[in-house]
Amino acid sequence: MIKMKKFSYMLAPIEDMTSNSFRTICYKYGADITFTELVSVQGLAKKNKNTWSRLDFHDDTPTIIQLLGAKEAYFKKFLRVFKPSAGFKGFNLNLGCPDPEIIKAGQGCAMIRRISKTRKIVDIFKDYKYNISIKMRLGLNQHDKEKKIYLHILDAVDADFFVVHARYGTQGYNESADFSVYDECVKMGKNIIANGDIKTKEQIDFLRDNGVKGVMIGRAAVLDPSIFNTLKGIYSRKDKILSEYLDLTERFNEPLRYRKNITKWMGKDSFLI
Ligand SMILES: Cc1cc2nc3c(=O)[nH]c(=O)nc-3n(C[C@H](O)[C@H](O)[C@H](O)COP(=O)(O)O)c2cc1C
């Protein structure tokens, strides 16, 4: 486990949105570290070109690559050929994706129950000396949360840090994230990053007082990428952010879906799902 000295502000992985250009903009406006959208390790192991394109870095924005998968063989096959680019800061394992197809395949949120499997996968990254973190929900369903299954993973797995999205798998965004879980998560002695509905300084003060080592912000950063600076008490002009972002999507020659999804929400008051 690494020692996290500074309270960190992280940009969340958001599929079809957090491309390199968006990560660069959030970094410029105060995010300390950013994450790729989820990348299927099966696609990487099978040399799928579209999957590999998610790992193209065009600058040195600090970025963690988020991987989704459950088969050790695919992780090993991918790591044998992976070469880090500038900006690469490690890997993150997705234990939170609530998509029913992903859960049926025993991946994403289903992995919260697969503790020894998760530990084996984390160890593969450690063998290569890569930084490895986990992003998780509180369980697959309310029953898992009541059984506090999330504490079992925190106890049994030794990752650099754990991003805890304070909802369980079957919970939608209409229900609030439950910040009351962080106290007991922190007591497990691991580096905990809080995630879910975070957008105000008051929330951050509360979470910091609970001992979390940082916060991860997703939808609020899509609405306003300068939220990181704002939460750090740094003023930034907002009028150029959209054009800076659009310039980067062209410079990096990114697929149109990214700019379509980001421009739909940037500058709006709320992100509706
Ligand atoms: C459209 C959409 C796509 C997402 N894609 C991913 C993903 O690829 N990987 C992941 O771990 N979480 C993903 N998430 C979850 C976010 O990373 C984050 O945990 C969640 O939105 C709660 O944080 P927020 O309230 O700050 O947005 C996604 C969320 C949304 C709304």
The ligand as an SDF file (V2000), in Angstrom:
LIG
                    3D

 31 33  0  0  0  0  0  0  0  0999 V2000
  -22.4640    7.6450  -18.1200 C   0  0  0  0  0  0  0  0  0  0  0  0
  -21.5880    7.0670  -17.0470 C   0  0  0  0  0  0  0  0  0  0  0  0
  -20.5380    6.2180  -17.4060 C   0  0  0  0  0  0  0  0  0  0  0  0
  -19.7060    5.6680  -16.4120 C   0  0  0  0  0  0  0  0  0  0  0  0
  -18.6490    4.8920  -16.7770 N   0  0  0  0  0  0  0  0  0  0  0  0
  -17.8440    4.3570  -15.8030 C   0  0  0  0  0  0  0  0  0  0  0  0
  -16.6950    3.5760  -16.1340 C   0  0  0  0  0  0  0  0  0  0  0  0
  -16.3490    3.3830  -17.3110 O   0  0  0  0  0  0  0  0  0  0  0  0
  -15.9750    3.0600  -15.0970 N   0  0  0  0  0  0  0  0  0  0  0  0
  -16.3140    3.2750  -13.7750 C   0  0  0  0  0  0  0  0  0  0  0  0
  -15.6380    2.7780  -12.8770 O   0  0  0  0  0  0  0  0  0  0  0  0
  -17.3560    4.0380  -13.4520 N   0  0  0  0  0  0  0  0  0  0  0  0
  -18.1130    4.5930  -14.4160 C   0  0  0  0  0  0  0  0  0  0  0  0
  -19.1570    5.3950  -14.0620 N   0  0  0  0  0  0  0  0  0  0  0  0
  -19.3600    5.7170  -12.6210 C   0  0  0  0  0  0  0  0  0  0  0  0
  -18.5750    6.9770  -12.2460 C   0  0  0  0  0  0  0  0  0  0  0  0
  -17.1820    6.7810  -12.3550 O   0  0  0  0  0  0  0  0  0  0  0  0
  -18.8690    7.4010  -10.8030 C   0  0  0  0  0  0  0  0  0  0  0  0
  -18.5480    6.3390   -9.9320 O   0  0  0  0  0  0  0  0  0  0  0  0
  -20.3420    7.7600  -10.5860 C   0  0  0  0  0  0  0  0  0  0  0  0
  -20.8140    8.5840  -11.6240 O   0  0  0  0  0  0  0  0  0  0  0  0
  -20.5470    8.4790   -9.2370 C   0  0  0  0  0  0  0  0  0  0  0  0
  -19.7550    9.6360   -9.1760 O   0  0  0  0  0  0  0  0  0  0  0  0
  -20.3530   11.1060   -9.4760 P   0  0  0  0  0  0  0  0  0  0  0  0
  -21.5830   11.2770   -8.6410 O   0  0  0  0  0  0  0  0  0  0  0  0
  -19.2480   12.0570   -9.0990 O   0  0  0  0  0  0  0  0  0  0  0  0
  -20.6850   11.1450  -10.9550 O   0  0  0  0  0  0  0  0  0  0  0  0
  -19.9680    5.9650  -15.0450 C   0  0  0  0  0  0  0  0  0  0  0  0
  -21.0020    6.8250  -14.7040 C   0  0  0  0  0  0  0  0  0  0  0  0
  -21.8000    7.3870  -15.6800 C   0  0  0  0  0  0  0  0  0  0  0  0
  -22.8920    8.3480  -15.2710 C   0  0  0  0  0  0  0  0  0  0  0  0
  1  2  1  0
  2  3  1  0
  2 30  2  0
  3  4  2  0
  4  5  1  0
  4 28  1  0
  5  6  2  0
  6  7  1  0
  6 13  1  0
  7  8  2  0
  7  9  1  0
  9 10  1  0
 10 11  2  0
 10 12  1  0
 12 13  2  0
 13 14  1  0
 14 15  1  0
 14 28  1  0
 15 16  1  0
 16 17  1  0
 16 18  1  0
 18 19  1  0
 18 20  1  0
 20 21  1  0
 20 22  1  0
 22 23  1  0
 23 24  1  0
 24 25  2  0
 24 26  1  0
 24 27  1  0
 28 29  2  0
 29 30  1  0
 30 31  1  0
M  END
$$$$
